[in-house]
C-alpha cells in the first residue's frame, strides 16, 4: 500500500512553495552580471576624440563600427552589443571621470578596447577595485626586456635587421 509520509508531504509542500514563490523571469534576471541581459551586452570604452591624440579617435570609431557589424549579423549568441564610447581627450583625469560614468551611471559589464598607456594606467586601480573587466586594452608602452642601450632610432637597416632577429630569439625563450 502506498501511503504518504509526513516527510514526503513536507518536502512536496516545500518544493511547491519554492516554485510558486520564485517565478522564472526573476530567476533569469539574477543569473547575469551588471550590463548583461537576455538581449544585450553593455560595454564601455573611452577614446581620444579630442585633445593631443585626437587623430587616434578613429580607433573608437572603428570599435563602434565593428560592433554595429556584429549586431547586424545577429549579435553574440543573440545578444546585441551596446558599446558606449566616450571622449577621454587622452587625459588620465578625464579617462577616470568618463570610466566612472560608464561603470556607475551606464552600468557597463566591461570596459573594452581602451587605448593608450596613460589612460589605461589611470583607470586600472579603479576598475580592479570595482571588479570590472578591462578587455582588449591597447598600449604603446615598450617592453623593457627587449630594449638595450645603444640600440634605437639611428640604426642602419643591417643593424635593425640584426636587432629584430635578436628580439625574436629573446621572445622564443
Buried (B, 14 or more C-beta within 10 A) or exposed (E): EEEEEEEEEEEEEEEEEEEEEEEEEEEEEEEBEEBBBEEBBBBBBBBBBBBEBBEBBEBBEEBBEEBEEBBEEEBEEEBBBBBBBBBBBBBBEBBBBBBBBBBEEBEBBBBBBBBBBBBBEBBBEBBEEEEBEBEEBEEEEEEEEEEEEEBEEEBEEEEEEEBEEEBEEEEEE
